[in-house]
Amino acid sequence: MPVESTAVSFRTRGRTFEDETWTGVGSAVLSAAIPWRTFRWYKGQRHYSGTYWSATMRDRA
């Protein structure tokens, strides 16, 4: 798919952009984008909504 035909939708604090062309959206506007939806979680929840921080140790056995 060519980049020119790629459409993006996002929102900033004051405006929602829908089906904008990728090449027509500047980096300044994208850097002001906010999450489209919020992720809620609580202590004891059995699954993680959205992203979460995680650290692992590599097994060198």
Helices and strands as residue ranges (DSSP letters): G 3-5, E 7-11, E 16-21, G 22-24, H 27-31
